[in-house]
Amino acid sequence: MALERLTRIATLSLGALYVAAGIGKVAEASSSEGGLALGTLVTAGALVLIGLALTTRQPHVGRGLVCVGSLMGIIATAWTIVVPVLALGVVFLTLRETVSA
């Protein structure tokens, strides 16, 4: 039960972080660079959040979306240290939940 709760909190945090980072990047960046960051990060965040919402009804689809969104966001946040580690942690926890289910 504690692992499931940790997975949900980490996934929700990662999705919100990706969306916020994408919007923040657009606010500070130039036109072409900002558009790419917005598209990548907001899409990754949307996939993570939609996957989290679908996990209760369609676990395999939801967990797949969480993993794809998490990995997609790593590309845009590779310049940081904490965010890719969080994303890999979410993927690990999600896959661990899938195996134990």
Secondary structure as GFF3:
##gff-version 3
##sequence-region A 1 101
A	DSSP	alpha_helix	2	28	.	.	.	ID=ss1
A	DSSP	alpha_helix	31	54	.	.	.	ID=ss2
A	DSSP	alpha_helix	59	76	.	.	.	ID=ss3
A	DSSP	alpha_helix	82	100	.	.	.	ID=ss4
###
